[in-house]
Amino acid sequence: MINFVTNNKIIMFIKIFIPVVALVAIAGIIMAIRIILQKNGKFPETEIGRNKEMRKRGIICAKAEEIKCRREVEKNRYSENPCNACHL
């Protein structure tokens, strides 16, 4: 009885595993074909700092924005009104 249950679970696992592997393989093949057929053969740029569309809209990465804000704070820190540095 135990051997039958174990074999049944293995068969059920294989019945699920094979279609999953097939779907992942099909998705990989489709992505590979897309890369081959594209003009440059590259994925679109997803990093905010390098994406042209994001730059057109004025969106910058958080790291660059933080650096920009810190420079403004340092520049205004030694001014006549130190509260201008934190914009409060």
Residue, then its C-alpha position, 0 to 999 in steps of 0.5 A: m500500500i505504501n509503495f502504491v501511494t509513493n508511486n502515485k505521488i511520483i506519477m502525479f509530480i511528473k504529470i505536473f512537472i513536464p508541462v511546467v518545464a515545457l511552458v518555461a522552455i516555450a517562454g524562453i524560446i519566444m524571448a530568444i526569438r524576440i531578441i533575434l528579430q529586434k533591431n539592436g537585439k537587446f532588451p529595452e533599457t529598464e534602468i531609470g538613469r539610462n532610459k531615454e523615455m524616463r529622462k524625457r519625462g524628468i524622472i531620475c533614479a533615487k540615487a541621483e536625486e539623493i545626490k542632487c538634494r545633498r548638494e543643495v543642502e551642503k550649498n545652503r548649509y552655510s548661508e545666512n539662513p540655515c533653515n533654507a537647507c532643509h526647506l522647512 
